[in-house]
Amino acid sequence: MNIKTLKKLKQIKIEIKNLLDKNLLEYYFDRIDIITDKKEKSKNDEKLISLFQKYKRYNEILYLFNKYKTNNNEILDLTYLAYKSNDVKLIKSITSEITVLRKKNTVLKNKIKSEFSEKEIKRESVENKVVKEINSAIIELRAGTGGNEACIFVEEIFRMYSMYIKELSWKVKILNSTYSNYQGYKELIFQISGNNVYNILKYESGVHRVQRIPKTESQGRLHTSAITVAVLPKLKKKMNISLNQEEIKRESFRSRGAGGQNVNKTETAIRLTHLPTGLIAECQAERSQHKNLKQALKILKDRIFNLKVKKQLEKIHSKRKLFFSSGDRSEKIRTYNFHKGRVTDHRINKSFYNLEEFMNGKIENLLNNLKKKLR
């Protein structure tokens, strides 16, 4: 077992033990949803949410680690017992038991390594310095090829991420949305806040392809559609991105979709274009043009920051460029095959036959696999 891994696990265990009384663990965890949904949170609430997220993430590793330690102590006791004994049969029995325990510990070590790789402990790489402690991310979902079916899939992928987000007690806020004329969304942009959000979700960027028979298909033909997912690091307040107003083209327009008379008759929606980079940011989520402008400026700054981060990452890690795709099906990173109940990630050539669970937010297994393979 690597010493750094042991130290890290020990540190996490002590922190969890010190911050929260074990007797109150169940009481607090039953009420975590109420605390998370509070509009105004106290310092204790924020501390509890952070602890809960850490506990959820490391609890399985700590369980394995404790088993490993128990087996290790048992091996030491049995070794001492064999050393003191003169009984040949007893020594033989002890030796056999020690062999079994060592085999168990080998399995446990491998499990711990797979759950908590050494690379997760290393914070010294340039990439981690660039994206260190980015606890918020903006996810942009856009319908690609496939028409109405692609718009429906945008809504379903948003639901999938929302359920995963709820499991981790993260917070989600919709920044902008464009409804389809039929069902679903042509575009959906939302912000996620929580512990280490960007590092966990960054590999979701790319084209997600769906294969299934639409409800409107009378002849039972399999249709293929695609959407694009872009995961951007959320800019911190202290990271200063200055924008020259002369380099920004500002346009106002009427909001699209549901929202009442004010939304549809007044030009409250804002579109900003950053002329040097060609980046565009829109916002129509608020009823006030001033609020939409403020939100659009935030989105634009985040996109410019993401462009800078992306360029740095591309120089260092050419193997895993994070790029914005056109939405063409041939550029897929993942396929959701509803007919066979299968999810396939093409970057790691691995399939999972639990599509229903996956679409209900159980995506952690795949995210962990991606993290190991694409590091």
C-alpha positions in Angstrom: 0.0 0.0 0.0 1.4 3.4 -1.0 2.3 5.6 2.0 0.6 8.7 0.5 -2.6 6.7 0.0 -2.6 5.6 3.6 -1.9 9.1 4.9 -4.7 10.6 2.8 -7.2 7.9 4.0 -6.2 8.4 7.6 -6.6 12.2 7.2 -10.0 11.8 5.7 -11.1 9.4 8.4 -10.0 11.7 11.2 -11.6 14.7 9.6 -15.0 13.0 9.3 -14.8 11.7 12.8 -13.9 15.1 14.2 -16.4 17.1 12.3 -19.5 15.1 12.9 -20.5 13.0 16.0 -21.2 9.4 14.8 -24.4 9.4 16.9 -25.8 12.4 14.8 -24.7 11.0 11.5 -28.1 9.4 10.6 -30.0 12.3 12.0 -28.2 14.8 9.8 -28.1 12.7 6.7 -31.9 12.2 6.8 -32.2 16.0 6.7 -29.5 16.8 4.2 -32.0 17.6 1.4 -33.7 20.2 3.6 -30.4 21.8 4.4 -29.3 21.8 0.8 -32.5 23.4 -0.4 -32.3 26.3 2.1 -32.0 29.7 0.4 -29.9 31.1 3.2 -27.4 28.7 4.7 -25.4 29.2 7.8 -21.7 28.3 8.1 -22.6 25.1 9.8 -25.0 24.2 7.0 -22.3 24.7 4.4 -19.8 22.7 6.5 -22.3 19.9 6.9 -23.0 19.8 3.1 -19.3 19.7 2.3 -18.8 16.9 4.9 -21.7 14.9 3.5 -20.2 15.1 0.0 -16.8 14.0 1.3 -18.4 11.2 3.3 -20.4 9.9 0.3 -17.3 10.0 -1.8 -14.9 8.2 0.6 -17.1 6.0 2.7 -16.6 2.9 0.5 -12.8 3.4 0.5 -12.8 3.8 4.3 -14.8 0.6 4.6 -12.2 -1.3 2.5 -9.4 0.4 4.3 -10.7 -0.6 7.7 -11.1 -4.3 6.5 -7.5 -4.1 5.3 -6.3 -2.9 8.7 -8.3 -5.5 10.6 -6.8 -8.3 8.5 -3.3 -6.8 8.9 -3.7 -6.8 12.7 -5.0 -10.3 12.6 -1.9 -11.4 10.6 0.4 -9.8 13.2 -1.4 -11.6 16.0 -1.3 -14.9 14.3 2.4 -14.5 13.4 3.2 -13.9 17.0 1.0 -16.8 18.1 2.9 -19.1 15.7 6.2 -17.8 16.9 5.4 -18.6 20.5 3.9 -22.1 19.8 5.6 -25.4 19.5 2.5 -27.3 18.2 3.2 -28.3 14.6 -0.5 -28.7 13.7 -1.3 -25.3 15.2 1.5 -23.6 13.3 0.4 -25.3 10.1 -3.2 -24.1 10.7 -2.0 -20.6 11.5 0.2 -20.5 8.4 -2.8 -21.5 6.2 -5.0 -18.8 7.8 -2.3 -16.1 7.3 -2.1 -17.1 3.6 -5.9 -16.6 3.2 -5.8 -13.2 5.0 -2.9 -12.1 2.8 -4.8 -13.0 -0.3 -7.8 -11.1 1.0 -5.6 -8.1 1.6 -4.2 -8.2 -1.9 -7.7 -8.1 -3.3 -8.6 -5.2 -0.9 -5.4 -3.3 -1.9 -6.4 -3.6 -5.6 -9.9 -2.4 -4.8 -8.6 0.6 -2.9 -6.3 1.5 -5.7 -9.0 1.3 -8.3 -11.3 3.5 -6.1 -8.7 5.9 -5.0 -5.8 6.0 -7.5 -2.5 7.6 -6.6 -3.1 10.1 -9.3 -6.0 11.5 -7.4 -3.6 12.3 -4.5 -1.1 14.0 -6.8 -2.0 17.7 -7.1 1.3 18.7 -8.6 0.6 18.3 -12.3 0.2 21.4 -14.4 -3.4 20.5 -15.3 -4.5 20.3 -11.6 -2.9 23.7 -11.0 -4.9 25.2 -13.9 -8.3 23.7 -12.7 -7.5 23.4 -9.0 -10.5 23.7 -6.7 -13.0 24.7 -9.4 -16.2 23.9 -7.5 -18.6 25.1 -10.1 -19.2 24.3 -13.7 -21.5 25.3 -16.5 -22.9 22.6 -18.7 -24.3 23.4 -22.1 -26.6 20.9 -23.9 -27.5 21.4 -27.5 -29.6 19.3 -29.9 -27.5 18.1 -32.9 -28.7 15.8 -35.7 -32.0 14.1 -35.3 -34.5 16.9 -35.1 -37.3 16.5 -32.4 -35.7 13.3 -31.1 -32.5 15.2 -30.3 -34.4 17.9 -28.5 -36.2 15.2 -26.4 -32.8 13.6 -25.6 -31.4 17.0 -24.4 -34.2 17.0 -21.8 -33.5 13.4 -20.8 -29.8 14.0 -20.4 -30.5 17.1 -18.2 -32.7 14.9 -16.0 -29.9 12.3 -15.8 -27.4 14.9 -14.6 -30.0 16.4 -12.3 -30.5 13.1 -10.5 -26.7 12.5 -10.2 -26.4 16.1 -8.8 -29.1 15.4 -6.2 -27.3 12.3 -5.1 -24.1 14.3 -4.4 -26.1 17.2 -2.8 -24.7 19.6 -5.4 -26.8 22.6 -6.5 -28.1 23.3 -10.0 -29.4 26.5 -11.6 -30.7 26.9 -15.1 -29.1 29.9 -16.8 -30.7 29.8 -20.3 -33.0 27.5 -22.3 -34.5 27.4 -25.7 -37.6 25.2 -26.0 -38.3 23.0 -29.0 -41.5 23.6 -30.9 -42.5 19.9 -30.3 -40.9 18.7 -27.0 -37.7 19.1 -25.1 -35.0 21.7 -25.6 -33.0 22.9 -28.5 -30.5 24.3 -26.0 -30.2 24.2 -22.2 -27.4 25.8 -20.2 -27.2 25.3 -16.4 -24.7 25.8 -13.6 -23.7 23.2 -11.1 -22.1 24.1 -7.7 -20.5 21.6 -5.4 -17.2 20.0 -4.3 -14.8 19.4 -7.2 -17.6 19.6 -9.8 -15.5 20.5 -12.9 -12.9 17.8 -12.3 -15.6 15.1 -11.9 -17.7 16.1 -15.0 -15.1 17.5 -17.4 -14.9 14.3 -19.5 -18.6 14.6 -20.3 -17.7 17.1 -23.1 -18.4 15.8 -26.6 -21.2 14.3 -28.8 -23.7 11.9 -27.1 -25.5 9.7 -29.6 -28.8 8.0 -28.9 -30.3 5.0 -30.8 -33.9 4.0 -30.2 -37.3 3.7 -31.8 -39.2 7.1 -31.2 -42.7 7.0 -29.8 -43.9 8.6 -33.1 -42.3 5.9 -35.3 -45.2 3.8 -36.6 -43.0 1.3 -38.5 -40.7 0.4 -35.6 -37.6 1.8 -37.3 -34.5 2.5 -35.2 -33.5 6.2 -35.3 -30.1 7.7 -34.5 -29.8 11.2 -33.0 -27.1 13.2 -31.3 -26.6 16.1 -28.9 -23.5 18.0 -27.8 -22.4 18.4 -24.2 -19.9 21.1 -23.2 -18.6 21.3 -19.6 -17.0 24.7 -18.7 -15.2 25.6 -15.5 -17.1 28.3 -13.6 -15.1 31.4 -13.2 -14.2 32.3 -9.6 -14.9 35.9 -8.5 -11.2 36.5 -7.6 -10.1 35.4 -11.2 -10.3 38.7 -13.0 -11.2 38.5 -16.7 -11.4 42.1 -18.0 -13.7 42.7 -21.0 -13.3 45.7 -23.3 -16.8 46.9 -24.0 -15.8 48.1 -27.5 -15.1 44.4 -28.3 -18.5 43.3 -27.3 -21.5 43.4 -29.7 -24.8 43.7 -27.7 -28.2 42.7 -29.1 -31.6 42.4 -27.5 -34.5 40.3 -28.6 -37.8 38.8 -27.5 -37.6 35.7 -25.4 -38.7 32.4 -26.9 -41.0 29.8 -25.3 -43.3 30.0 -22.2 -43.2 32.8 -19.8 -46.2 35.1 -20.1 -46.9 38.4 -21.9 -43.8 40.3 -20.6 -41.4 37.6 -21.8 -42.9 37.3 -25.2 -43.7 41.0 -26.0 -40.7 42.9 -24.5 -37.1 42.6 -25.7 -35.7 41.4 -22.4 -33.4 38.7 -23.8 -29.7 39.6 -24.4 -27.1 38.2 -26.8 -23.4 39.2 -26.4 -20.7 38.5 -29.0 -17.1 38.8 -28.1 -15.6 40.0 -31.4 -11.9 38.9 -30.9 -12.8 35.3 -30.1 -16.3 35.0 -31.8 -17.7 33.6 -28.5 -21.4 34.2 -28.0 -23.4 34.3 -24.8 -27.2 34.5 -24.5 -29.6 34.9 -21.6 -33.4 35.0 -21.5 -34.0 33.3 -18.1 -34.9 36.5 -16.3 -37.8 38.9 -16.8 -35.5 41.9 -16.6 -33.1 43.0 -19.4 -30.6 44.3 -16.8 -30.5 40.9 -15.0 -30.2 39.0 -18.3 -27.3 41.3 -19.3 -25.5 40.7 -16.0 -26.0 36.9 -16.4 -24.8 37.0 -20.1 -21.6 38.8 -19.1 -20.9 36.1 -16.5 -21.4 33.4 -19.1 -19.2 35.2 -21.6 -16.4 35.6 -19.0 -16.7 31.9 -18.1 -16.3 31.0 -21.8 -13.3 33.2 -22.3 -11.7 31.7 -19.2 -12.6 28.2 -20.4 -10.8 29.0 -23.8 -7.7 30.0 -21.9 -7.8 26.9 -19.7 -8.4 24.7 -22.8 -5.4 26.1 -24.6 -3.2 25.4 -21.7 -4.5 21.9 -21.3 -4.0 21.2 -25.1 -0.3 22.2 -24.8 0.2 19.8 -21.9 -2.1 16.9 -22.7 -2.5 16.6 -26.5 -4.2 13.1 -26.0 -7.2 14.5 -24.3 -8.1 17.8 -25.9 -11.4 19.1 -24.6 -13.1 20.4 -27.7 -16.5 21.7 -28.8 -18.0 19.4 -31.4 -20.3 20.1 -34.4 -22.9 17.7 -33.2 -22.4 15.2 -36.0 -23.1 11.6 -35.1 -19.8 10.4 -36.4 -17.9 12.4 -33.7 -19.6 10.5 -30.9 -17.9 9.9 -27.6 -20.8 7.9 -26.2 -23.8 5.9 -27.5 -27.0 5.3 -25.6 -28.7 2.2 -27.2 -32.2 1.9 -25.8 -33.0 -1.1 -27.9 -30.2 -3.2 -26.2 -30.3 -1.4 -22.9 -26.6 -0.5 -23.3 -24.4 2.6 -22.8 -21.0 2.5 -24.6 -18.2 5.0 -24.1 -16.1 4.9 -27.2 -13.0 6.6 -25.7 -12.4 3.7 -23.4 -14.2 1.0 -25.5 -16.4 -0.1 -22.6 -20.1 -0.9 -22.5 -22.5 -0.9 -19.5 -25.7 -2.9 -19.7 -27.7 -0.8 -17.2 -29.1 2.0 -19.4 -32.3 2.5 -17.3 -30.2 3.0 -14.1 -27.8 5.2 -16.0 -30.6 7.5 -17.2 -31.7 7.7 -13.6 -28.4 9.3 -12.6 -26.3 6.2 -11.7 -23.4 7.4 -13.8 -20.6 7.3 -11.2 -19.2 3.9 -12.3 -18.6 5.2 -15.9 -17.2 8.6 -14.6 -14.7 6.7 -12.5 -13.7 4.5 -15.4 -13.1 7.6 -17.6 -11.1 9.2 -14.9 -8.7 6.3 -14.7 -8.3 5.8 -18.4 -8.1 9.4 -19.6 -5.7 10.7 -17.0 
